[in-house]
Amino acid sequence: VMRVVDALSSIPHLLLGIFIVAMFRPGVWPVIVSVALTHWISTARIVRSEVLSLRSRPFIDAAVSGGASRTRVIVRHLLPGVL
């Protein structure tokens, strides 16, 4: 996933946005989709760095050693810390 983020971050956002809008008919929705597709990259980097920092916290290790499933650790411990 981060390789895709790196590849997309090398393309200028304005050019990618213009290309996406040009592919569809003129209107508000292609512009909204274009902005969403070009600006999720920075959010992905922030979320990834936060998850990596939370993974090394003691309460995550305690949950894993206590037998919590991967889904439970993500939902109960990682997601609240990221959001």
The 8 nearest C-alpha neighbors of each residue, nearest first, counted from 0:
[[1, 3, 2, 4, 5, 43, 6, 47],
 [0, 2, 4, 3, 5, 44, 43, 6],
 [1, 3, 5, 4, 0, 6, 7, 8],
 [4, 2, 6, 0, 1, 5, 7, 8],
 [3, 5, 1, 7, 2, 6, 40, 8],
 [6, 4, 2, 8, 3, 7, 1, 9],
 [7, 5, 3, 9, 4, 8, 2, 10],
 [8, 6, 4, 9, 10, 5, 3, 40],
 [7, 9, 5, 10, 6, 4, 40, 11],
 [8, 10, 7, 6, 11, 5, 4, 12],
 [11, 9, 8, 7, 12, 15, 6, 14],
 [12, 10, 14, 13, 15, 9, 8, 7],
 [13, 11, 15, 14, 37, 16, 10, 8],
 [12, 14, 16, 15, 11, 17, 37, 18],
 [15, 13, 17, 16, 12, 11, 18, 10],
 [14, 16, 18, 12, 13, 17, 19, 11],
 [17, 15, 33, 13, 19, 14, 18, 12],
 [16, 18, 14, 20, 15, 19, 21, 13],
 [17, 19, 21, 15, 16, 20, 14, 22],
 [20, 18, 16, 22, 21, 17, 33, 15],
 [19, 21, 17, 29, 22, 18, 23, 30],
 [22, 20, 18, 19, 23, 17, 24, 25],
 [23, 21, 19, 20, 18, 24, 29, 17],
 [24, 22, 21, 20, 25, 29, 19, 26],
 [23, 25, 26, 22, 21, 20, 29, 28],
 [26, 24, 23, 20, 29, 27, 21, 28],
 [27, 25, 28, 29, 24, 30, 20, 23],
 [26, 28, 30, 29, 31, 25, 32, 20],
 [29, 27, 31, 30, 26, 32, 33, 25],
 [30, 28, 32, 20, 31, 27, 33, 26],
 [29, 31, 33, 27, 28, 32, 20, 34],
 [32, 30, 28, 34, 33, 29, 35, 27],
 [33, 31, 29, 35, 30, 34, 36, 28],
 [32, 34, 30, 16, 36, 31, 35, 19],
 [33, 35, 31, 37, 32, 36, 38, 30],
 [36, 34, 32, 38, 33, 37, 31, 39],
 [37, 35, 33, 34, 38, 39, 32, 40],
 [36, 38, 34, 35, 12, 39, 33, 40],
 [37, 39, 40, 35, 36, 34, 41, 42],
 [40, 38, 42, 41, 37, 36, 43, 35],
 [39, 41, 43, 38, 42, 4, 44, 37],
 [42, 40, 44, 43, 39, 38, 45, 4],
 [41, 43, 45, 39, 40, 44, 46, 38],
 [44, 42, 40, 46, 41, 45, 47, 39],
 [43, 45, 47, 41, 42, 46, 48, 40],
 [46, 44, 42, 48, 47, 43, 49, 41],
 [47, 45, 49, 43, 48, 44, 42, 50],
 [48, 46, 50, 44, 49, 45, 43, 51],
 [47, 49, 51, 45, 50, 46, 44, 52],
 [48, 50, 46, 52, 47, 51, 53, 81],
 [51, 49, 53, 47, 52, 48, 54, 46],
 [52, 50, 48, 54, 49, 53, 47, 55],
 [51, 53, 49, 50, 54, 55, 48, 56],
 [54, 52, 50, 56, 55, 51, 49, 77],
 [55, 53, 51, 52, 56, 50, 59, 77],
 [54, 56, 53, 52, 57, 59, 51, 60],
 [55, 57, 53, 54, 58, 59, 60, 52],
 [58, 56, 60, 59, 61, 55, 54, 62],
 [57, 59, 61, 60, 56, 62, 76, 63],
 [60, 58, 62, 61, 57, 56, 54, 63],
 [61, 59, 57, 63, 58, 62, 64, 56],
 [62, 60, 58, 64, 59, 63, 65, 57],
 [61, 63, 65, 59, 60, 67, 64, 58],
 [64, 62, 60, 67, 65, 66, 61, 59],
 [65, 63, 61, 66, 62, 60, 67, 59],
 [66, 64, 62, 63, 67, 61, 60, 68],
 [65, 67, 64, 63, 68, 62, 61, 69],
 [68, 66, 63, 62, 65, 71, 72, 69],
 [67, 69, 71, 70, 72, 66, 63, 62],
 [68, 70, 72, 71, 73, 67, 63, 74],
 [71, 69, 73, 68, 72, 74, 67, 75],
 [70, 72, 68, 74, 73, 69, 75, 67],
 [73, 71, 69, 76, 75, 70, 74, 68],
 [72, 74, 77, 70, 71, 76, 75, 78],
 [75, 73, 71, 78, 72, 76, 70, 77],
 [76, 74, 72, 71, 73, 77, 78, 79],
 [75, 77, 72, 73, 74, 78, 79, 80],
 [76, 78, 73, 80, 79, 81, 74, 75],
 [77, 79, 81, 80, 74, 76, 73, 82],
 [80, 78, 82, 81, 77, 76, 75, 74],
 [81, 79, 77, 78, 82, 76, 53, 49],
 [82, 80, 78, 79, 49, 77, 46, 50],
 [81, 79, 80, 78, 46, 77, 49, 50]]
